[in-house]
Amino acid sequence: MKVVSVINYKGGVGKTTLTANIGAGLAAMGKKVLLIDLDPQASLTFSFFTQDEWLDDLSAKRTIKQWYDTAGDGRAAIKLAELITTPPRVNSLVAGTGGWLDLIASHLDLINTEAILTSAVDPKTGQVPASRYMQVHRRLADGLTDKAFAEYDVVLVDCAPNFNLVTKSAIVASEHLLIPTKPDHLSTRGIDFLGWKVHELVQEYNVHLDETRRRSKAVPRLARPNPAVVFTMVQYYNGDPLGTLGTYISRVRALGVPTFNTMIRDRKAVFAAAPEYGVPAILAANHDTSAELRQLVDEFLTWTGRTPES
């Protein structure tokens, strides 16, 4: 099982659209895919379920919020696997391929979960017991060890555009980090900073690991997840990205971060309409966008087959 976090500090870069389409594309290729929505906006959730479906069937007891909220409050723990849902419309289109797509939904109040996690890690200012640190930062990683997740080929985690404890727990659980970005100044400037923050998290985590007895229970040291950038919302002229966009693409590549060869064109009308029907654009009738997305999925499979960097 490959765990991939999709992350960028900047919102509006196509992060959720990319997560939904890669997941659906993998399912159509016969892969067993789980999507986890960790963004309080819940856009990934609403890409597959209507507002009424979410309110009636998911919001009260079947979102990731209820699971994170039990991190330190003493209540009976909810198993992460109990939250798995199967979006009907997208799965009707991949039926017969051997693949399927499941989802763990988000909640609009997930933003309030940060306070609960913070109190679980640091009940007294300046004092962070290693055992509590590991418990919270490994929460998603430990949850995914449940045998119910062994059937999945890929887990895609849609992260919020921040670096809070929920996002950190996703990074700790991940072998790979996929970084969607528009080729512009605001969207690309945080990539290098994100790399430093991940580096700091890995170092901090391993210091706490060395201080806790959990290491004797075969908890591995954390390796830096394998990163890659995907350029989104790209505008073309005569077959090439517009001149100013090419400048930012070159700047990102100069950072040394691997970049996908496939770049996703700016097709707002196509992508904006897809969530209304619960079917990502990659599964729509033949058009240039779906072909481009399928090419991206092929490249994604090659990338995730590589060994993460230490």
C-alpha positions as CSV (number, residue, x, y, z in Angstrom):
1,M,0.0,0.0,0.0
2,K,1.4,3.4,-1.1
3,V,0.4,6.4,1.0
4,V,0.6,9.8,-0.8
5,S,-0.1,13.2,0.8
6,V,-1.2,15.9,-1.7
7,I,-0.1,19.2,-0.2
8,N,0.7,22.8,-0.9
9,Y,0.7,25.8,1.4
10,K,-1.2,27.8,-1.3
11,G,-4.9,27.1,-1.8
12,G,-6.6,27.2,-5.2
13,V,-3.9,25.3,-7.0
14,G,-6.0,22.3,-8.0
15,K,-5.0,20.1,-5.1
16,T,-8.4,18.5,-4.6
17,T,-9.1,18.2,-8.3
18,L,-5.9,16.4,-8.8
19,T,-6.5,14.0,-5.8
20,A,-10.0,13.1,-7.1
21,N,-8.9,12.6,-10.7
22,I,-5.8,10.5,-9.8
23,G,-7.9,8.4,-7.5
24,A,-10.6,7.8,-10.0
25,G,-8.1,7.2,-12.8
26,L,-6.3,4.5,-10.7
27,A,-9.6,2.8,-9.9
28,A,-10.4,2.7,-13.6
29,M,-7.1,0.9,-14.1
30,G,-8.1,-1.8,-11.7
31,K,-6.4,-0.3,-8.6
32,K,-8.1,-0.3,-5.1
33,V,-7.9,3.3,-3.9
34,L,-8.7,5.1,-0.7
35,L,-9.1,8.8,-0.5
36,I,-8.8,10.6,2.8
37,D,-10.1,14.2,3.1
38,L,-8.1,16.2,5.7
39,D,-9.2,19.6,4.5
40,P,-11.9,21.4,6.6
41,Q,-13.3,22.8,3.4
42,A,-14.3,19.1,2.6
43,S,-14.1,19.8,-1.2
44,L,-12.9,16.3,-1.9
45,T,-15.8,14.9,0.0
46,F,-18.2,17.1,-1.9
47,S,-16.6,15.9,-5.2
48,F,-18.2,12.5,-4.6
49,F,-21.2,13.1,-2.2
50,T,-23.9,15.8,-2.4
51,Q,-24.5,18.2,0.5
52,D,-27.7,16.3,1.5
53,E,-25.9,12.9,1.4
54,W,-23.2,14.3,3.6
55,L,-25.7,15.7,6.1
56,D,-27.9,12.6,6.2
57,D,-25.3,9.9,6.2
58,L,-21.8,11.2,7.1
59,S,-21.6,14.4,9.1
60,A,-22.7,13.1,12.5
61,K,-20.6,9.9,12.9
62,R,-18.7,9.1,9.7
63,T,-16.0,11.8,9.1
64,I,-12.4,12.0,10.0
65,K,-13.2,14.7,12.6
66,Q,-14.8,12.3,14.9
67,W,-11.8,10.0,14.7
68,Y,-9.2,12.8,15.4
69,D,-11.3,14.2,18.2
70,T,-10.8,11.0,20.2
71,A,-7.0,11.5,20.3
72,G,-6.9,12.6,23.9
73,D,-10.4,13.0,25.4
74,G,-10.6,9.6,27.0
75,R,-13.7,8.4,24.9
76,A,-13.9,5.0,23.3
77,A,-11.7,5.2,20.2
78,I,-13.4,5.0,16.8
79,K,-11.6,2.8,14.4
80,L,-10.5,4.6,11.2
81,A,-11.8,1.7,9.1
82,E,-15.3,2.4,10.4
83,L,-15.3,5.7,8.5
84,I,-14.8,4.2,5.0
85,T,-17.5,5.0,2.6
86,T,-18.0,4.0,-1.1
87,P,-19.2,6.8,-3.4
88,P,-21.8,5.2,-5.7
89,R,-21.6,7.2,-8.9
90,V,-17.9,7.0,-9.5
91,N,-17.8,3.3,-8.6
92,S,-20.6,2.5,-11.1
93,L,-18.3,3.8,-13.8
94,V,-15.2,1.7,-12.8
95,A,-17.3,-1.5,-12.2
96,G,-15.8,-4.4,-14.1
97,T,-12.2,-3.2,-14.0
98,G,-11.4,-4.9,-10.7
99,G,-10.8,-1.6,-9.1
100,W,-12.8,0.7,-6.8
101,L,-12.6,4.0,-5.0
102,D,-13.4,4.5,-1.3
103,L,-13.4,7.7,0.7
104,I,-13.0,8.8,4.3
105,A,-15.0,12.1,4.5
106,S,-14.0,15.4,6.1
107,H,-16.1,17.8,8.2
108,L,-16.4,21.5,8.1
109,D,-15.5,21.6,11.8
110,L,-12.3,19.8,11.4
111,I,-10.5,23.1,11.8
112,N,-11.4,23.0,15.5
113,T,-9.7,19.6,15.9
114,E,-6.3,21.3,16.1
115,A,-6.9,22.5,19.6
116,I,-7.7,19.0,20.8
117,L,-4.6,17.6,19.2
118,T,-2.4,20.3,20.6
119,S,-3.7,19.7,24.2
120,A,-3.0,16.0,23.7
121,V,0.6,16.7,22.8
122,D,1.4,19.7,25.0
123,P,-0.8,19.9,28.1
124,K,1.7,22.2,29.8
125,T,3.5,24.9,27.8
126,G,7.0,23.9,27.1
127,Q,6.6,20.3,28.1
128,V,6.1,17.8,25.3
129,P,6.3,14.2,26.6
130,A,7.8,12.0,23.9
131,S,5.1,9.4,24.3
132,R,2.3,12.0,23.7
133,Y,4.2,13.5,20.7
134,M,4.4,10.1,19.1
135,Q,0.8,9.2,19.9
136,V,-0.6,12.2,18.1
137,H,1.9,12.5,15.2
138,R,1.6,8.7,14.4
139,R,-2.2,8.7,14.8
140,L,-2.9,8.4,11.0
141,A,0.1,6.1,10.4
142,D,-1.1,3.8,13.2
143,G,-4.7,3.9,12.1
144,L,-3.7,2.8,8.6
145,T,-2.0,-0.4,10.0
146,D,-5.5,-1.8,10.6
147,K,-5.8,-5.0,8.4
148,A,-8.9,-3.4,6.8
149,F,-6.5,-1.2,4.8
150,A,-4.3,-4.0,3.5
151,E,-6.5,-4.4,0.4
152,Y,-5.8,-0.9,-0.9
153,D,-3.1,-0.3,-3.5
154,V,-2.9,3.5,-3.0
155,V,-4.1,5.9,-0.2
156,L,-4.3,9.5,-1.3
157,V,-4.5,12.1,1.5
158,D,-5.9,15.5,0.5
159,C,-4.3,17.9,3.0
160,A,-5.3,21.4,4.0
161,P,-3.1,24.3,2.9
162,N,-1.2,24.6,6.2
163,F,1.3,22.7,8.4
164,N,-0.8,22.0,11.5
165,L,-0.8,18.8,13.5
166,V,-3.4,17.1,11.2
167,T,-1.2,17.8,8.2
168,K,1.9,16.6,10.1
169,S,0.2,13.4,10.9
170,A,-0.5,12.9,7.2
171,I,3.1,13.5,6.3
172,V,4.3,11.0,9.0
173,A,2.0,8.4,7.4
174,S,3.2,9.1,3.9
175,E,5.9,7.7,1.6
176,H,5.3,10.3,-1.0
177,L,4.3,14.0,-1.2
178,L,2.6,15.3,-4.3
179,I,2.8,19.0,-4.6
180,P,0.4,20.6,-7.1
181,T,1.2,24.1,-8.1
182,K,0.2,26.8,-10.6
183,P,3.2,28.2,-12.4
184,D,3.0,31.6,-10.8
185,H,4.8,33.5,-8.0
186,L,2.3,33.0,-5.1
187,S,1.8,29.3,-5.8
188,T,5.5,28.3,-6.3
189,R,7.2,30.4,-3.6
190,G,6.2,28.0,-0.8
191,I,7.7,24.8,-2.3
192,D,11.2,25.4,-1.0
193,F,9.8,26.4,2.4
194,L,7.6,23.3,2.5
195,G,10.7,21.2,2.0
196,W,12.4,22.8,5.0
197,K,9.3,22.3,7.2
198,V,9.2,18.6,6.2
199,H,12.9,18.3,7.0
200,E,12.4,19.9,10.4
201,L,9.4,17.6,11.1
202,V,11.5,14.5,10.2
203,Q,14.3,15.6,12.5
204,E,12.0,16.5,15.4
205,Y,10.0,13.2,15.1
206,N,13.2,11.1,15.2
207,V,14.4,12.9,18.3
208,H,11.2,12.1,20.1
209,L,11.3,8.6,18.8
210,D,14.8,8.1,20.3
211,E,13.4,9.4,23.6
212,T,10.4,7.0,23.8
213,R,10.2,3.3,24.4
214,R,8.0,3.0,21.3
215,R,11.1,2.4,19.3
216,S,11.5,-1.0,21.1
217,K,8.1,-1.9,19.6
218,A,9.4,-1.8,16.0
219,V,8.3,1.8,15.2
220,P,10.7,2.8,12.4
221,R,12.6,6.0,12.1
222,L,10.9,8.5,9.8
223,A,12.4,9.0,6.4
224,R,11.7,12.1,4.4
225,P,8.8,11.4,2.0
226,N,9.6,11.4,-1.7
227,P,8.4,14.7,-3.2
228,A,7.3,15.7,-6.7
229,V,5.6,18.7,-8.2
230,V,2.7,18.7,-10.7
231,F,2.0,21.9,-12.6
232,T,-1.7,22.7,-12.8
233,M,-3.9,25.3,-14.5
234,V,-1.2,25.8,-17.2
235,Q,-2.1,28.0,-20.2
236,Y,-0.5,27.1,-23.5
237,Y,0.3,29.0,-26.7
238,N,1.4,27.2,-29.8
239,G,2.0,24.0,-27.8
240,D,4.1,25.5,-25.1
241,P,3.3,27.2,-21.7
242,L,2.9,30.9,-22.0
243,G,6.3,32.7,-21.6
244,T,5.8,34.0,-18.1
245,L,4.6,30.5,-16.9
246,G,7.7,28.9,-18.3
247,T,9.8,31.2,-16.1
248,Y,8.2,29.8,-13.0
249,I,8.4,26.2,-14.2
250,S,12.1,26.7,-14.7
251,R,12.5,28.2,-11.2
252,V,10.8,25.2,-9.6
253,R,12.9,22.7,-11.5
254,A,16.0,24.6,-10.5
255,L,15.2,23.8,-6.8
256,G,16.0,20.2,-7.6
257,V,12.5,18.9,-6.7
258,P,11.4,16.3,-9.2
259,T,8.6,17.5,-11.5
260,F,6.1,15.5,-13.5
261,N,6.4,15.8,-17.3
262,T,2.7,16.0,-17.6
263,M,1.2,19.4,-16.9
264,I,-2.6,19.9,-16.4
265,R,-4.1,22.6,-18.6
266,D,-6.3,25.4,-17.3
267,R,-9.8,23.9,-18.0
268,K,-12.0,25.6,-15.4
269,A,-15.3,24.8,-17.0
270,V,-14.5,21.0,-17.2
271,F,-13.2,20.7,-13.7
272,A,-15.8,23.0,-12.0
273,A,-18.7,21.0,-13.4
274,A,-17.4,17.5,-12.4
275,P,-18.2,17.6,-8.6
276,E,-21.8,18.3,-9.3
277,Y,-22.2,14.8,-10.8
278,G,-19.9,13.0,-8.4
279,V,-17.7,11.9,-11.3
280,P,-14.2,13.3,-11.9
281,A,-13.3,14.6,-15.3
282,I,-10.9,11.7,-16.0
283,L,-13.9,9.4,-16.3
284,A,-15.8,11.7,-18.7
285,A,-16.3,10.9,-22.4
286,N,-13.2,11.2,-24.5
287,H,-11.8,14.7,-24.5
288,D,-8.3,16.3,-24.3
289,T,-8.5,16.8,-20.5
290,S,-9.3,13.2,-19.7
291,A,-6.5,12.0,-21.9
292,E,-4.1,14.4,-20.2
293,L,-5.2,13.2,-16.8
294,R,-4.7,9.5,-17.8
295,Q,-1.2,10.3,-18.9
296,L,-0.6,11.9,-15.5
297,V,-1.9,8.8,-13.7
298,D,0.6,6.6,-15.7
299,E,3.4,8.9,-14.6
300,F,2.1,8.8,-11.0
301,L,2.3,5.0,-11.0
302,T,5.9,5.2,-12.2
303,W,6.8,7.8,-9.5
304,T,5.2,5.9,-6.6
305,G,7.1,2.8,-7.6
306,R,10.3,4.5,-6.6
307,T,12.0,4.2,-3.2
308,P,11.4,7.3,-1.0
309,E,14.6,9.3,-0.2
310,S,16.0,9.1,3.3
